[in-house]
Amino acid sequence: MGTWDIGPFDNDTAADFGGDLDDAALEERESMIRGALRRAADHADHLDTSDGERAVAAAALVVAQHPDGEPACPNYGPLKPLSELPADLRTLAVDALDQVVAELSELADLWSEAVNGPKWRHGITRLRDVLDPPIPTQEEALFEI
C-alpha cells in the first residue's frame, strides 16, 4: 500500500485517480467519479484496496461540493475544477463509503492493523456524515436549542 497519510488522496491509487481526472475531458469526469463509487458500492463480496481507495477519493470530491464539505486535497487530488456533480452521487458515495469500512473490505482490513487506523476510520466517518448526517439523539437535540 503506497500510503503516506490518512487523507482521501494520500495514497498512490487515489493520487493517480486525481491525475486521471485532470487528464480526462470535462464531460468524462463525472462518469469516472460515478464509476469509482459504483464499483465500491455494488460490491457484495470482497472489495479490493484499489477500488476502496478510488472510492474514498471520489467520495471526497462529492463532499467538497456539499455546502458543509471541505475542499479536496489540493496537493494530490485533481488540480482542474470539476463541473457541479449531480446530487444523486451523494447517496452513491454514502453507499461506497459504507462498503469501504465493511468487514469484506481489504482496505478496512489493512487500516485495522495500522497505527493510524482509528484516525483513518474517523476521516471516513466525517466524509460520510457530511453526506448523510446522523440523526441527533434526544439529548443532543436538547443541547442545540
Salt bridges, closest charged atoms under 4 A:
GLU30 OE2 - ARG34 NH2 3.13
ASP45 OD1 - HIS43 ND1 3.56
ASP51 OD1 - ARG39 NE 3.74
ASP51 OD2 - HIS43 NE2 3.73
ASP51 OD1 - ARG54 NH2 3.06
GLU70 OE2 - ARG126 NH2 3.14
ASP88 OD2 - ARG34 NH1 2.74
ASP98 OD1 - ARG128 NE 2.45
GLU106 OE1 - HIS46 NE2 3.96
ASP132 OD2 - ARG128 NH1 3.36
